[in-house]
Amino acid sequence: MSTLYESDPRTQWFRDAKFGLFIHWGPYAVIGRHEQARSRLQIPQDKYDQYAAQFNPVLFDPDEWVSLAEDAGCRYIVITSKHHDGFSIRRSRVNDYDMRRTPYAADPLKMLANACARKGMRLGFYYSIMDWHHPDYLPRRVWERNRSAEGADLNRYLDFMKEELRELLTDYGDVAFLWFDGEWEHTIEEMRSLETLQFIKQLSPNTLVNDRLFKRQPGNPADFGTPEQYVPATGVVGIDGKATLWEACMTINEDSWGYNKYETVFKTERDLIRKLVEVVSKGGNLLLNIGPMPDGQIQDEFQTRLKAIGRWLKANGEGIYKTTASCFPKLPFWGRCCVRESALYLHVFGWPVDRRLRIPGLKNGVLSASLLADPCCALACSREGQDVLIQLPEQAPDEIASAVKIQLDGSPEVLPFEIQPDSDGAIHLGVEAGELHTKFGQQAKLENVLEHVFITNWNRPQDVPTWTFTTPAEDRYRVVITYAVNGKETDGMGEMEIPALAHYSIRIDDQDLPGKAFSTGRLWVFKSFEVGEISLGKGQHQLQVFLTPGPNGETMNLEKIVLEPIDQAVP
């Protein structure tokens, strides 16, 4: 994949854009449950065709869709031209399973492409390699007993796929992306992936192609990576160790990408804005999804959240668009950094209690510091050892994320930052100083209440808080954990009552501290509990906290780990 910082005219706009709108739309919207409703509900083809015949987006207004994307601050749109069900939301010359099966007389994809062209919005097309309708696609679903595979030829299907791609690349104006999906049933060789990529480049050299055409394997020749429903702890790097282009795709709701009329859980505006900042600070783009209704309307839950992101970007977009990843491996406050040439943009999520923003190991001189929300108000700067301190005003201009612009005297140069013991020898590992190692389906996130920053919504073992720290000498430590418990728990460091069966455990390097049960409740009262003792040698160490969920989805609200030195010689 392309290296993030290389100068490539094909990908420069993508590196600058940072934020796109994903749209999943098709006959599955009529069912209103999930974009994979046919597979999940095992709907026979003839029955599913009845839903396709009801797909009639009479209220579809492409200009309104593009205007909504503009209001949200999106710089590009990606829409499903064909999902796994094989239905094409256009009028095709090679695929008769398309809008001609519906009462709708026009071509929605053409209408959207024209609207994007009028407004200068880049447009890309999602395309599913998997196809549950085409007679030549293999394999069949286990439950597709009424659809024979006799005579099917995967190579003939791939020839059909190339002709569909030819239409998309020649009939709909400039195509920013081909965003492939549904690749997991076949090898790269079986899918003729390199041949398909060469075919695309010949037809449309500037069209970007994602990594799923190549099964997301490291070192593939695609233009960008696509982590789904999670943010990689340290961005995405190639096999050479260099940062690569990537784009995290995420839903606003919890359960599905297509329209789900039964959905009741939606990410909050603060979650989405902070997720955008986090992704960009790690060198990525955010592709945020909506699933329009079958009549073409976009539900209010999506519109209100997108417009809230847009309002935030109008005030703070300078610190997002055209930026590169943070120059700091860690920050001593809860927030993120983005860089644009000689300017740092510090997006502060938790306003420091002492109103001092510490920038660790900054070698540059600071020419000025100000809030993006109030650029005329200069902020005082001072030096403390290798760090720069910025004096902040009493109140944060934005409780969700306030951007502080630091103008430097050149490109940023920073010293390596390590978590080290304080003056008393204790090592403080607050969640803001760690990274969350996670995978598809990420649930855990950072949040703040009053003066506490903590990981919440953490009920999956795949979400693992991780810290790297350094000890100056061999020593023995008492390990103390702080998290929120039910307000009825006992105070102090003593034993507590355990009404739940969820457990956590701590691993430091290759040493494990036994798991302990924890309780949850409606109250977030943060208390500390001793886990055990451990001996550590001089040098760098890694600490991780692992969760074993309870039967009722108990959530741990973890604030910090502290390693307290024990005043005794190591035996």
N, C-alpha and C positions, 0 to 999 in steps of 0.2 A: 504494500500500500504506500501511498505518497508520504514522504517525510513532511512533518508539520511545517517546518520553517523553510523548506526549499522554495525558491521563487518559481512558480509554475503558473503561467497565465490561465490555464484551464481551471485550476482549483482556487485561485486567489479570491474570487468572489465568495466561494464557499467558506474559506477561512475567515472572511470578513463578516459574513451574514449572521452567524451564531444562532439564529432562531428561525424555525420553520413550522408550518402547519401540516399535519398529517391528516388525511381524510379517508376513512373506510366507509364505502357506500356501495350497496348492491341489493339484490332481492332479499338477502337475509334481514335487511331492515324491516321488511314487512312482518317477519316473524317477531322481531323486536326482542331477541334474547341474546344473540351472540353471532359474530361473523362466521363462526364454524358451526352454526346451528344444525346444518344438514348432517355433519358427522356426529356431533354430540347427541343429537336426538335420533340419529339413524333414520333419516327421512328418505324414503325411496325417491328415485329420480322423477317419476311421474307426479308424485305428490309435491316435490320441491318445484317442479315446473309450474304448478298452480300458483305458488307464491310469486314466481317470476312474472307470471301473467298479471299479477295485481300491482306490480311495481310501476307506479304512475306519479312521478314527482311534479305535480302540477304547480306547486308553490316554489319550485326551484328557481332562484334568482342568482345567476353566477356573479353578477356585479356586487350583490350583497355579500356573498361568500368572500370575494376578494377584498371588499371593504372591511369585513370583519378581521381578516388576516392583517390588513394594514393597521387597523386600530389596535391590534394586539402587539404590533411591532415585529411581526413576522416578515422575513425577507424572501421567503420562497414557500411554495405549496407542493406537496406530494399527495397524489390521489390514486386510489386503487383502480387501475384500468380493468383488471381481472383478478379476482381472488381465487381461493382454492376451489370454489364451486364451479369455476370455468365460465361464469357469466361475464360478458363484456359490457360495461356501461357506455357503449357507443354503438355506432352503426358500422359494422365491419364488412369487408368484401370477402374475407376468408373464414370468418367465424359466424355461423348462423345462430349461435346461442348468444344473442345480444339484444339490444333495445327493440328490435323488430318483434320480439316475443311479448312486448308490453304494449299498453294503450298509448304510451308516450310517443309522439311523432318526431321528436327532434333527437339530436345527438348531444347528451349532457357534457361529454368530454370535450367536444368541439366548442360548445358554448362557454365552458370554463376556460379553455385555452384562449379563446378570443377575448374574454374578459380580462384575463391575466395580461395578454398582449396590450390591451388598451391602457392598463394601469401600470405597466412596467413591472409586473410581478413574475418572477421566475416560476416555472411549472415543471414538475417531474411526475413520472408515472410508476406506481407500484405495479409489479407484474409477478404473478404466482407461477412458478415452474410446475408445481403440482396442479393437477386438473382433474376434478372428480366427474367431469361430464364427457370429456373427449374420448371417443372410442379407442384411441391408440395409446392413451396414457396408462402406464403400469407403475406399481401394482394396483389392484383393486382393493377397496376396503373389505375387511373381513365380512362385514354385514351386507355387502352389495351382492346378494345372491341372485338378484333379478337382472344383473348386468354381466354378461359373459365377457371373459378376456380372450376368447378364441379369436385368432386372427389379428390381435392387437400387436402393434409394432411401435416401440418407443422411439426409434429413429424417425419414423414417419411423423410421430407427434412433434419431435424436435424440429423437423422441417416446417411443420405448421406453426410452431412457436416463432421461428425466425420470420415467417411472413407476417405474423401479428406484430412483431417488433418493427418490421419494415413500415407497416402502416402507422404505428405510433410515432416513428421517427421522421416520417415524410408528410403526414397529413395534418399535423397538429402544431405546426410552427416550431420554434426553437424548444428543444426538450432539455431541461437542465439535468435531469436524472433518469436513469432506469434503476428502480429500487426493487431488486429481486427478492423473492421469499419462497418458501416451500421446497427447499433444496435437499432436505435431510433424507429422502428415500433413495438417493442415488449418489454414486461416486462422481467426482469431477469429470472423469473420463466418460462415464455413461451419459452425463448431461452435455458432453461436448462443449464444456465451458470456455475453453480457450478459443475455439472456433466461433462461438457466439460473441465473445468479447471483440475479436477481430472484425466480425461482421458489423457490430455496433460502431466501432471506430471508423470503419470505412464509410458508413452512412452518415454518421454524425460525430465527428472527431471531438467536439467540445462537450458531449454528453457524458456526465459522470456515472460510474457504475459502482454499486456497493459490493461488499465482500461476500454476500450470500450466494452469488453465482458460483463461488469457490468454496462453499461450505465453511466460510469464516476461518479457513486454515491460515496459520501464520505464514507470512512471506508471499501471500497471494498477490496477483497483479491488479487487484481492484483499487479504486481511488480512495475509499474510506471504509472504516469499520462501523459496525452497528450493534453495540450492546443494547439489549432490550430490557426495559423495566428495571434497570439498575444503573448506578454510576460507578465505574471502576475506581478503586481506591486511589490510584495514582495516574489516571488517564489510560491511554492505550499506547503501547510501544510495539515496534516491530521486532523481528528476530535479531536485528542489529542493535537493539537497545535504544534506538532513537524514537522520539515521539512521532506518531502517525496521525493522519486525519481520522476523525471519528465523529459519530453522531449517535447520541443516546435517544432512542425512541421510547416514548412513554404515553400512557393514557392519563386523562384527567379523572376519569372514573376508575373504579377498582377492577371490574370483572372482565370487560370486553372492549374490543376495538370498534366493532360495529355498533349501531344503535341498539340500546338495551333499555326498553321501557320499564323494566323491573328494577333497574339499578337505583340504589338509594345512597350509596357511599361515593363521595367525590373528594378529591384532594382540595385542600384549602388554597386560597390565593397566596398566603404566606409560604406554604409548602412549595408551590409551583414557582414563585419568584426566587426563592432560595435555591431550588433545584436548578433553575436556569443559571444562576450565579455560580453554583458549584461546578456544573458541567463546563461552563466557559472558562472558569479558573483553572481547570485541568486540561485545557486545550481542545475541548470538544464543542459540538453544536447540540442544541436540543430540538428534537422533532416531536412536537406535542400533538396528540391525536384527538380528533372529534369523530363521532359517528352520527351523521345527519339522519333525520327521520325519513321514512319512505316517501313522504310528500315533498321533500326538499328543504324543510325547515330545520334550523339548528336550535336545539333546546336551550332554554335560558341558563341552565347550570353551566353549559359550555361558554355561552356568550359572556356572562358576567365575569367569569374567571379570565377569559382571554382579554377582555377590556381592562380588567384590573392590572394584568401584566403590562398592557400597553401604556396605561397611565404611569406605572412605575418606570418604564423604559423612556418615556418622554422626559422625565426628570433625570434619569441616571444612565441612559443609553450610551453616553460617551464612554462610560466605563465598561461597556459590554461589546458593542460593535467594533470590529477592526482591532480587537485586542488579541494578545497571545497569552499563553498559560502563565501562571504565577512563577516568579523567580525564587520564591521561598519554598523550601520543602515542608516547613511547618511555620505556623504563626502562634504567638503566645496569647492570642485572644480569639474569640469565636467570630470568625469571618473568613473572607476569601480575598485573594488578590488577583487582579488582571493587569496586564502590562500593555501599554501602547507607546512604542519608541522610548522616550525618556520620562514617561509619566507612569506612576503607580496609581492604581485605583483600588483602594481598600474598602471592600463592601463589608460593613460591620453589622453583624446580626445581633450581638449582645453588647449593649452600650456599657463600657467599663464603669464600675462603681466609682473609681477615683478619677474618671474622665481623662485618663492618660492612655493614649494608644501607643503601644510599644512596637517599633519596627526593628526586628532583630538583625544584627550583623550587617547593616547597610553601610557600605563603604563610600557611597556617593555623598556629595553635598546636596542639601535640600534648598531649592530656590524659593519654593512657596508651598503652602498647604492650605486647602480650602474644602468646603463641602460642595458637592455638585449641586445640591439643592439651594445653596446660597454662596455662589462663587465670589461675591464681593466681600465676604466676611473671612479675613485671613485668620489662620490658626497658628498659634505660637509653637515653635519647634525648639528642641534642645537635645543635647547629647548626654548619654549616660553610658560610659564605657564604649562598647562597640554598637550600642543601640541608639536609635533615634526615638524621641518621645514627642508625640503630638498632643497638645492640650485641646481637648474637645469641649464644646459648649455643654451646658447643663442637661439639655434634652436632645435626644436623637431626633433628627428631622423626619425619619421614617422608622417606625417601630419594627417593620419587617426587615429592611436592609437599607442602611445609610451609606452612601458612597463618599469617601474622602479621597480627594485628588492630591497626590504628592508629585510636584514637578521637580525633577532631578537635574543635575548639571551634565548628565550624559546617560548612556544606556545603563540600566541597573546592574550593580555589582554587589553581590552579597556573600558573606562568609557562611560556611556550613553551620547549620543550627542543630544543636543537640540538646535534648532534655537532660539536665544534670541536677545533682542535689542542691538544695538551698543552703543557707548559711548554717542550718542545724543538721545538715546531712540527709534530710528527708527528700525523697523523690516524689513529686506530685504529678500524677498522670490524670489530668482532667480530660474529659471526652473531647474537648475542643482541640487538644493537642495530639490526638490519635487519628487513625484512619479506620473507616468501616470497610472491612473486606467482605464482599457480598457477591451474590449471583442473581440470576433471573428471579424476579418476584420479590425484590427488596421491599421490606416492610419497615425496618428500623430507620430512625432518622433522629437528628439532633433537634432539640427544642429548648426554650428557656422560659422560666417562670421566676419573676422577681430576680434574685441574684444567683439563681441556679441555672447552669447549662447541663443538659443531660440527654442521654439516648432514651427515646421513648418508642412506643409501638414495636418493641423488640420481643418477638415471640417465635422467631425462626432460628434453628441452629445454623443455617447458612450465613447469617449475619454475625460477623465476628469482629468486635472492637479490638484494635491492635495498636500497640505503642512501641516505639523504639527509643531507648534511653541509654545513658552512659554512666557507669560508676567509676570514680577516680581511683579506687583501691578495693581490695578484697574486704568484704564486710558481711555481717548478718543482719537481716531486716525482718521486721514484723510487717505483714501484709494486711492492710486495712481497706475495706471496700465501703463505699458510701452510695446508697441508692434510696429511692423513695419507697416507703412501706405504709401500710395502714396506720393511721394515727393512733390506734389502740395498742400498737406494739410497745414493748418495754423500752425504756430509754437506755442510752449509754452503749457500752460495748458488750453487754451480757447476752445471754441466750434469749431467743424470742420464740413466741408461739408460731407454729407453722400450720396454717389451715390449707395450704396448697401443696401440690406435689411437684411443682417446677423446681429445677435445680440449676445452679451455675457452678462452674469450676474455673480455675485460673491456671494457665500454663506460662511459666517464665523460662525461656529457652527450652530445654528438654525436661524441666522439672514440673511436675503437676502437684497442685494443691487440691485436696479432695473436694468434690462437689458438695455444696450445701443447699438445702431447700430455702426458698424464699416465699414470702407472702405478698399479695397485692391487695389493694383496696381502693376506695374512691378518693382517699386523701393522699396528697403527695407530701409527706413529711420525710425529709431526708435525714437518715441516720447512718451511723458508721458501725461496722462489725468487723472484728478481727477474724481473718481467714486462717492464718498460720504463720510460720516462720520459714525463712529461706536464706541460704548462703549464696552470695554472688561474688564472682571474681572481678577483677579490674577489666574494664572494657565495655563494649556495646552489648546490649541485651534486648530481647523482644518479649513483651508481655501480651497475652491474649486472654480474653474472657469468652468462655463457651457456655451456651445455653442449652439445657434440656427442657423442652416445653412440658407443661403440665397438661392434664386432660381437658382443661377448660380454656386453653389459650392464654394462660397467665402472661402478663407483660411485665418485663423488668424495666425500671426507669433508673438507669445507671448514671451516676454523676462523676465518680472518680475512683481511682485506686491510689493509695499512698503507701510507699515503702518507708517505714520508720526504722532508722538504725538502732540496733540493740547494743547497749554499752557493755560489750564483752568481747573478748578476743575470739576469733574463729578457731575452733579446735583443729 
